[in-house]
Amino acid sequence: MESFPWLTHLTLLTMLKNYWKIAFRNLVRNKFSSAINIGGLAIGMSVALLIGLWLFNELSFDKSIPNHDRIAAVLQNQNLSGGIQTWWGQAKQLAPALRKDYGSRFRHVVTFAGPTQRNIDYEDKKLKPSGVFTDSEIIDMLHLHLLRGNDKALQDPASILLSASMAKSLFGTADPVGKIIKLNHKEPLKVTGVYDDLPDNSSFSGMKWIVDFAYLESSDPNIARLGWGNSWFSTYVEVNDKADMAADSRAIKDVKYQYSEGDRRFKPELFLHPLDSWHLHSDFQNGVVAGGRIQYVRLFALIGLFVLLLACINFMNLSTARSEKRAMEVGIRKAIGSLRGQLIRQFFSESLLVALLSFVLAIFFAKGLLPFFNEVAGKKMSLPLDQPLFWLAGVGFVLVTGLLAGSYPALYLSSFRPAKVLKGTFRVGRLASIPRKALVVVQFTVSIILIIGTLSVYHQIQYVKDRPVGYSREGLVMASIQSDNIRQHFDALSRELKETGFVGEVAASESAPTNTYVNNMGFKWRGKDPSLQESFTTDAVDVDFGAVTGWQIREGRDFSKAFATDSTAMIINETAAKYMGLPHPVGEGITWGDDGHYTIIGVVKDMIMQTPYEPVRPMLFYMGSSSRRNTLNIRLRPQASMTTALAAIGAVYKKYDPENPFEYRFADQEYARKFGDEERIGKLAGFFTVLAIFISCLGLLGLSAFVAEQRTREIGLRKVLGASVFHLWNLLSREFVVLVGLSLLIGGPVAAWIMKGWLGNYQYHAGLSWWIFAAAALGAVGLTLLTVSFQTIRAALANPVKSLRAE
């Protein structure tokens, strides 16, 4: 053979061809078990494909930016309210200070305002896309691919860069460079460049236009007056090549402390948060990264692995269960000289063939499920079928799955002794079923953990949704105030809105009732602890804000036009009263800064105006100047027709602000959006749980069919001796119910431990209710009986004459 190496290769090819031919014949011969194996494995593989696609999208977030590993956001920790709070916001002065004092450490430093929506007009086209005000260095920092213009395109403050999609929407196929567009209907800007849109899985994907930050300062006097105490913007840096980002982070730690004397008592410390961590590690607790979306990445990676494992377990179970039928084949092949290694390769070839067929089917399943998956996940993913790397990964996926699924059957079946098999004395024995039963327990343990986990997620969402919000959301409409004309003629606008007959009350406020965003410090009151670093959420409102929102006065009174002194009055929430240590706060004075003296006139029930998953923050309401009021709040009458009412309100709004569209939001819908991430995770978990249960039931169906076939003669004999159908059903089902019961005993505590840790991420969370475990138990046992009953009742109803004829 050494002289003819080609004979060795030919022999190997012949063996492989023979392996595959035998494997294919075995699949055809056992159609039912083959269908279960291929179908179950295909579903498991399609789940793994979808989750793998989602994981790749999450883990590759922002990786499209060439220097992503050198970009970071400057964050700050401050000692507030007895703990450390982390803020993304920075003063506009920080970027110039970093350039001046630490220019050698950073290649680029930019101030970033946005993304924010602005009206953009060109001729008869009016759009309102998101964009940013930032420094010209952003072009080099993000390596923007300029289709038009160059890296000097933002040197002129009155210029604007447009994304390719934005340029197409405004100008079609015409060259936009040099064209004049209007920002907010009045501010002319020249288009000096067009850049490629950033991918959806980028933190900058919503950046449809870019304007120099200097233009924002020059066009808005309020921005120009902001000092170090106003953390309204973001600051991003790019460190030098091969720089130690941790060392750079330590170097800038005290910059704000040095420049901002007013904030020194809060001990501000700056640090760098790498771009690679923004998406997955965005949650901070007590000044330290405490997780974020990374927990969902880990969760779904485990779910994908578990679902694929369930499908592999089905293959193992059905293959080993039919061992008696393969025993004679193994005995004969060993007797004529086959080695165990050859038999192992034969059985692995069968599992690889099943894995290959399943993978082909899985691609069709995944392609069909992808639109639904994208909608639930909030993504725009597609299978990269045109990428060689995908198919290379697919080959590896098939090999790993095939080897995993076929490992135990190959080793088990190849171990049979030919002497016992050919003498007819071979029996698998009672102990041979133990591994198979163990695998069934593993299957249902995983399924039960997924069921309990999914029910717990939904219970947590519903628990938070049912949390009292302290005001009435139904019929409350909010719109942005974009024109000074509305602020100047607000009383007239309010009167005309009420005259439509659809509006009950109208009020203006600084923040929307569903999203307060202004935090302030520098407050003093009687009995305040000198060491307390206070922080309050504040909202500048008008006199009718309480009537519009329907807040609940617990003590004192509401704002009123009958009291001229209410211009220096404050209403606080219950949490603020406790925070300030005032048992009877009404009548107490509060000093804000050096010359702001206010009197507390009322206490309202806590209102959930931020995240519903955390405790309510201390909050102060005051009647600030009209220039601070950016939100129009409208309470519709209960009997009002929504469509007709909104049309009438929009007509009045346009009368006072003809330049801007009437863009309204419903408070109940805005509040519902706060649960978006959790509901999305719940839907995905529920979807994959259903598939996992289906795969497990497929395995049970195959096993119950085999058990019924194996005990055909026993069933016939029992029927002849008078056994009822119910007795036979109970006999055949009992074993599977016991296995599921054992799974409940294992899966229940494991699920409780996992979900307790997950719920611990929320300060306001539900407990693990007993009904969740009861529902999981009833569901698991019910599905088991339903699945097994089909085969057991069929076997129990069979004619015993046919099964006993051979005896």
N, C-alpha and C positions, 0 to 999 in steps of 0.2 A: 504493500500500500504506500510505503514511503517513496517508491519510484513513480507512483501514479497518484499525486495528491488530488488530482481532479476527481478521482474515484471517491475520496473521502467527502468532498463537497457534494457530489452527486448522491451519495448514500444519506448525507444529512438532509438534503432537500427532499429525498424520497420519504425519509422518516417524518419530516415536518408535514409533508403532504398527507401521509397516512394518518398522523395525529389529527389533523384538521378534518379529514374525511370521516374518521370515527366519531369525532366530536359532533360534527354536523348530523350524522346518522342518529346519535343518541338524543340530540335535541328534537329531531323530527319524530323519533319513536315515542318520546315522553312529552307530548304536545302540551298537556295541561301544566305540568310543573315547569316546562320551558317557558310558557307564556307568563307564568307568575314570576319566574326568575328574571326574564328579560324586561317585562313590564315594570316590576318593582325596582329593578336596578336602573332602568331608564328614568323613572320618576326621581329616584335618589340622585342620579347624575344631573338631571335638569335643575334640581334644587341647588346642587353644588355649583353648577354653571352660573345660575342667576346670582347666587350669593357671592361667588368668586368675582363676577363682573362688578357687583356693588362694592365689594371690598377693594378691588383695584381702583375704582373711581374714588373711594374715600381716601385710600392710602396714597394715591397719586395727586391729591389735592394740592394745587399751587406748584407742583413739580414741573409744569410747563414753562415756568420762568427760569431761564438758564442759571441765574445766580441765586436761586431760592434759598440755598443754605447760608447765604451771607446777609440776607435781609432780615430785619427785626423791627418790631414796634417798641417804642419806649413807653413803658407802663409805670405807674407809681403806686406805692403802698403808703397809706396814711393811717395813723392811730385814731380811730373814730368810734364813739359809742362803746368803749370798753374792748374793742377788738381791732384787727387790722383789715382794712378794706382796700381792694385793688381796683384802680381806675385805669381805663384805656385813655380817657381824655387828658389832654395837656394844654398848657397855655401856648398862645401863638408865639411868645417870646422864646420858647425853649429851643426851637430849631436854630435860630440865629446864635443863641448862646453856645450850643453844641458846635456849630461851625467855627465860632470864634475861639473857644477854649480847647476843643478836642478835634480840631480839623485834621490832625495827623492820624487819628484813629479811624476816621470814617471817610469812605469814598464819596458818599452822598448822604445828605440829610434833607428831609422835606417835611413841610407842614401839610396836613391833609384834612380838608373839610368835605365831608360827604361819605358815601354817596347821598346826593340830595336831588330832588326833582325840581326842574326849572322849565318854564315855558320857552320853547324855541320856535321862532316864526321865520319863514322864508316865503315871500310872496303870499299865496293863498294857503300855504301849508302851515298848520299849527300842531306841534307835538309837545309832549311833556315827559321827556326821558330822564333817567338818572345820570348824574355826572358828578365830577369832583372839581373843587378848587384846590390847586396844589402848586408846587414849584416846578420850574422847567426841568429840574434834575430827574423828575419822574420818568422821563423818556429813556434816559440811560439806566436808571435803577431797575426798571421793569423790562428793559430790552424790548421796548415796543417796536414792532415791525411797521415802519412808516411806508405806506403805499404812495403817499404824496407828501411833499415837504421834506424837511431834514431835522436834525436834532436841535436846531436853533429856532424851531417853529414857535416856541412860546416866549421868545425874548421880548416881544411886544406885549405889554399887559392887556391890550385891547384885541387880543387874538384868541382863537379857539381851535382846538383839535377835535375832530369827529372820528368815531369808530366807523369802520367800513359799512356796517349795517345802517348806522345813523345817516351817513352820507348818502347812501342809496335811497333811504326813505325821503330825504329832502330834495336830492338833486337827480335821482335816477342814475343814468350812465354818464351824465355831464361831469366835467372836471370841477370840483367844488372850490379848489384853491383860489383865493382872491375874492370869493363871493362874500357879501355882507348879510349876516343874519341878526335877528334881534333876540336878546335874552330878556325874559320877563316882559316882552312886548315893547320895550323901550330902549334897552341898552345895546347899541350896535357893536358887533364883534366881527372881525375878519377871519374867515377860515384860512388857516395857514398850513394845515396838514391833515392827513387821514391815516389811521393806523388800523391794523388787523384787530378784530374783536378777540378778546381773551376768552379762553375756553370756559364752559359752564362750571367746571370743577376748579375754579380759581376765586380767590377772595376779591378779585378786581373785575369779575365778569360783568357787573352791572355798570361799568364805567363807559358810558356811551358818548361822553364829551369831557374835555379837560380845558379848564380856564386857569390862568395864572392866579395864585393866591393874592398877589398884590392888587389885582383888579377887584377882588372881593373887599379888601380893606378900603380901597379908594371909593368904592361905590356905596358902602354901608357905613355911616358914621358910628353906629353902635359897635361894629367890629373894630373900628379904629381905636375906640376908647378902652377896649378890654385890656386888663392887666394880668399879672402873674396869678392872681386868684381865680381867674376864669378858665377852667379846664374844658374848653368847648371843642377842641380839635384833637387830631391824632398826629403823632410824630413818628416817622419811619426813618430808619437809617440803613445804610449798607456798609458793613465793615470791610476792611481791606482784605486782600487775598491772604489766605493762610493765617488770618488773625485769630486770636483767642477771644471768642465772643464773651465768654464768662469774665475774662479780665477786663474787657471793655465795659461790661455791665457794672463791674465793681468800681471802675474809674469814674463813672458818671453818677454814682449813687447819691451824692449830696448836692448836685447842681441846683435843684429847686430850693433846697434848704438855704443855700447861699444867696440866691437871688430874691426869694420871696419871703420877706420878713414877716408878713401877716400870717403865713401858714406854718411858721416854725414850731408852734405849739403842737401841731399835728404830726410833727417829725416825718415829713415826706421823704421817701426814698425811691429813687428811680432805678429801673432795671430793664434789661433787654429781653423781650419775649420773641423767640425766633419765628419766622414766617412758617416754617415747617410744623410748628405747634399750634398755629392759630386755629385751625379747623378742628383738630382732634383733642387738643388739650387747652380748652378755653375757660374752664371753670376754676375759680380760685377760692380757697377758704383760708382765712387768717393769713393772707399774704403768700400762700403757697399753692402751686398748681394742684388741683384735687380731681382732675378728670375732665370729662366733657364727652364728646361723641365717641371717644375711644372705647367707652364702655359698650356702646352699641356695636362697634366693630368686633370687639371680642365676643359679644353675645351671639352675633350672627355667624361668626366664624365657627363657634361651637355648634350652633344649630345646623349649619351646613355639614359639618363633620359627623354629627349624630345621625342626621337623616341618611347620609350616604352609608354610615355604619349599619343602620337598620336594614337597608337594602342588601348589603353584603351578608348580614346575618341570615336573611331569607335564603340566599343562595347556599350558605353553609348548611343550614338546617335541612333544606329539601334534598341536598346532595347526600348528606350523611344518613338521612332518614331512609333513603332508597338503597342503602348499602347492601341489603340482602340480594337485591336484584342485580347488583354489580359484582357480587362476591364470586359467582361462577366464572365471570369474565376474567377477573383478576387471577383466580386460581389457575385457569387454563393457560393464561399468558405467562404466568410465573413458571408453570410446569414445562413449557416449551422453550424456556430460556430467557424470558424478559427479566431485566434487572429492576430493582425497586426505583432506581433513578429514572429509568425509562417510563415506568408507570406514573411517577410523579409528574414528569414532563407531559405525559398524555392528559392527565387530569388538569394540569395547569393550562394546557392548550384549550380544553373545553371551557374553562372559566374565562380565558382571554377572548375566546370567540363570543361568549355571552356578553362580556364587557364591551367588545367592539360593536356588536349589534345594538346593545343598549345605548352606547354613546351616539350612534347614528340617530336612533329614535329620540334620545335626549335633546339633540340639537333642534329637532322639529318641535318637541314639547317646549323648549326654552324660547324658541322664536315665536311660538304662539302665545306664550304667557308673558312675553316681554312688555307689550303695550300696557297690560294691567299692572305689571310689576313697576314700570316707570311711573305710572300714574299714582300708585300708592307711595312709592319711595320718593316722589318728587324729583326724578332724574330724567335725563335724556340720553339713555345708554342704548347701544346697539351691539349685536354680536359681531366681533371683528373677523368675519368669515374670509375676508380678503387678505388677512395678515398671516404670513407663514409662521410667525411666532405662536399664533393661536393654535394652529394645527400641530405644531411641535409640542406645545403644552398639552394638547388633546391626546397625542400619542402617549405622553408620560402619564396622563390621567387614566387612560385605558389600562396601561401596564400596572400602575399602582393599584387600581381598583380590582383588576383581574387577579393579581397576585394576592391581594388582601382577601377577596371573596373565595378564592380557590385554595388558599393555604391549608386550612383545616381539612377539607374534603380530600385533598391530594395526599396529605400525610396519613390520614385515617384509612382511606380506601387502599392505599398501597401497602399497608401493614398486614393485610390478611395473609394467613398461612395456607398455601395451596393444598397441603395434605388434608387438613380438616375440611376445606371447601369441597374438594373432589370426592371425599368419602361421604359427604352429605351430613357430617356432624357439626358443621359450622353454625353457630348461633350468635347473634350480636349480643345477647345477654341483656340483663336489666340495667347494668351499669353503663352500657353503651348509650343509653338515652339521657344520662345525666348531663353531658355537655350540651346536648340539644335543648334540654329543659333550661339549662343555665342561660343559653343564648336567648330563649324566649323571655326569660325574666329580665335580661338586659334590655331587650327590645321594649318591653312594656314599662320598664322603669324609666327609660328615656322619654317615652310617650307621655307618661304620667307627669314627669317633671315639666315637660312642655305645656301640658294642659294646665297644670297649676300655675305655671309662670304666666301664661296668656291670660287666664282668668284674673290673676293678681294685678296685671297691668291695667286691664279694663276696670277692675274695681277701684284702683287708685285714681284713674282718670275720672270716673263717676263720682268718687268721694270728693275730689277737689272741685268738680263742676257744681256739686250740691252745696258747696261752702257759701254761707251768706255773704253777699257782696256789699251790703250796706246802702245800696241805692237801687233804683229801678232801671233796668236796661231796656225793657220792652217799650218800643215807640220812641226811643231816644236816638236822634239823628245828629251826626257831627259833621262839620265841614271846616276846611281851613280858611282862615281870613287872610287873604293875600293882598288886599288893597287897603291903603290908608283911608280911602273914601268911606269904606264900610265902618272903620273905627270912628271916623269923624261924624258919621250920620247913623250911629248905631240905634239910637232911640227911634228914629224914623223907620229904619229897616225893621226893627222889632214890631213897631205898630202895624206896618203893612203886612208883615207875615201873619200876625194874629187876625187881621181883617180878611184873610183868605178863608177863614172858617175851619182850616185844617190844623192850625197850630194853637197849642194851649199856652206854652211858656217859651221864652227865648232868653238865652244868657250867653255871655262871652267868658272865656277863661284862657289862662296861659297854656295849660295842658289839657288834653282830652281826658274825660273821666276814665277812659280805659288805659291811659298810658301817660303817667306823670314822669317827667324826666329832669326836673330842676331840683337840685339840692343846694342848700345854703348853710353857712355856719356864722359864727359871730353873734350869737344870741345870749342874753343875760336875763335872769329872773330872780325873784326873791327865793333864797335858800338853795341856789344852785351850788353844786359841789365844784370848787375851783379847779379840781383836777379833771373834770369831765370834758372830753373833747367832743362837743355836741355836733350833731348833724341832723338837719330836718329836711324833709321834702316839702317844698313850698309851691303854692299855686295862687297866682293873681286872678281873682274872679270878680264878677260884678254882683250887684245886689240880688239878682234873681237866680243865681247859680243853684242855690238850695232847692228852689221851687222846680227848676228844670230837672235836676237829678233825682229829687225825692229823697235826699239824705235824711237821716233820722236824728233829731236833736235829743241828746240825752240829758243835757243840763244847760240852763241859760236860754238864749234865744238865737234866732237867725238874723242875718243882715236885714236891715230895713231902711227904706227911704225916709222914714219918719225920724230917724236919728242922724243928724248931721255929723255926729262924732264917729259914726261907723267908718269914716274914711281912714281912721287910725285904729280900727278894731280888728281883732283876729278871732277866728274860730279854729279850734284844734280838735284832733281826733282823740279817741280814748287812749290809744297807745302813747300819744304825746303827753297826755295828762299823767300817765303812769311814769313815763320816762323822765318828766320834769319833777316828779315827786310832789305833785300838787293834789291833795285829796279834794279840794274845792277850788278849782282853777278860775271860775267865773269871777271877774273883777280884778284879777291879778294883772300886773303889768309885765310887758316883755320889751326889752331894748334890743334893737337890731342894728349892729354897727355903732357908730358914734352918735347919730342923731335920729334914729328911727324908734319912736316910742309908741307902743301899741298896748291896747287893753283887751284881754280875753273876754268875749261876750257870750261864748257858747262852746259846748263840747258835742261833737257828733259821733255817732257809732262808726267804728272802723269801716272804711271803704276799701275794697280791693281794687286799687288803681294801678297796680304794677303786676308782678308775677303772682299768680294764685298759689304757687307751690311754696312760698316763703311767708313768714310772719309779716303782718302789716307794719310799715315803717312809721315813725313819728311824723305827723304832717300838720302844717299850718296853712290856713286859708286867709287871705287878706285882700282888700280892695285896692289892688295896685293900679297904676296908670293904664289908660286904654292902649298905649303903645305896647304893653306886655301881653295883651290878650290876642292870641293867635288862633283860637278855636271858637267856632260858632256852634252852640248847642241848642237844639230845637226839640221840644217835647210835642209829639203829635197827639191830637185828640184820639181817644180810643175808637171812635166810630169812623175815623177818616179812611178813605180809600187810598192805599199807599201810592199807587201809580198817579192818580189825580193830584194827590197832595204834593208829591215830589215835583211834579210838573209846575204846579202853582208856586211852590217855594223857589224853584229854579228861576222862574220868570222874575220874581222880586229880587233875587240875588243878582241876576244879570243887570238889573236896572242900576244897582249901586256899584257893580264891578263888571262892566261889559267886556273887559279884556280877558278875564280868566273864566274857565268853565266851572260850573257848579259841581264839584266832586264831593259827594257825600259818603258817609260810612255809618252803618248801623252799629250801635253799641253792643247789641247782643252778638252780632257776627264778629266784631273786633275781639270781644271777650272769648268767643269760641276759638279764634285763631291762636290763642295762647296755649291751646292744648294740641297744636298741630304736630309737633315732634313726637309727643307721647302717643297720640292716636295713630300716627303713621307707623311707629314701632309696634303698637298693639296689632294693627291690621296685618303687618308683615309676619309677626310672630304667630298670629292666628292662622294665616295662610299656610305657613310652613308646618304648623302643628297638625293641621288637617291632613296635609300630605304625609307627614310622619305616621299618623294614625292609620291612614289608608295603606301605607306600606306594611305596617305591622299586621293589619287585618288580612292583607294578601298572604303574608307568611302563615298566619293561623289557618287561613282557608286551605292552603296547600298541605299543611301538617295534618289538619283534621281529615282531609280527604285520604291522606296516606294511612292514618291510624284506622279510619273506617275500613279501608281496603285490607289492611293487615289483619283486622279482627273480624273479617267477613264470616268465617266459619263459626267463630265464637258467638257472634250475633245471631246467626241462624239457629244454632243449638239452643241458645237461651229463649228464642222465640218459640221453638218447638216445645220447650219445657214450660211455656206459659208466661214469659216475660212480656210486660206491656211496652208500648212505644215510649211512654214517659220514663219507665225504668231504664230502658236502653239509652235514651237521650241523657238521662242523669248520669249513667255509667260512663258514657263517652265524653261528656262535657266537664265532669268533675275535675279531671286532671288539669285542664286548661284554666278553670276558674281558680284552682289552688295556686297555679303559677302566677296568675294576675294578682291574686291576693298578696303573694310574696312580693311582687313588684310594688304594690301599694305601700307595704311596710318599709321598703327600702327607699322608694322614690319620694314618699311624703316628707320625711325628715330632711332629705337632701334638698328638695324644692323649697321647704320652709327656710332652710339656712341660706340658700341662694337669694330668695326673694326678700328676706330680712335685710340682707346686705344692699340689695338694689333700692328698697324703700328708704334705707338710711340715707340715700343721697338727697332726699327731699326733707326739708325741715317740717313741712306740713304734709303728713301722709297718713294713709289708712293702715289699719292693722291687718294681720293675716286671719281673715274670718274663717270660721269652721265650715261654712257652707261651700267654700272653694274646694276644700279637701273632700267634702261629701260629694260634691258634683263630679269631681275627678274620679272618685271611687265608683260611683254609680255609672258614670259614662264608660269607664274602662270595663267594668264587669258586663254592662249591657251590650257593648260592642263585641266583647268576646263571645257572649252567648249567642248573639245574632249571627256572628260570623261562623261559629262552630256548628250552630244548629242546622244550618243548611245541609251540611254533609252528614251530620249524625242522624237527623230525622230521615234523610234519604236512605241511609244504610238501615235504619230501624224499620222502614217500610218495605224494604226489599223482600222478595219471595225467598223464604229459607230453603225451599226445595233446590233452587239453583245453587246456593252456596254449599249445601251438604251432599249434592249428587256425587261429587268426586270421592266422598268418604264411603 
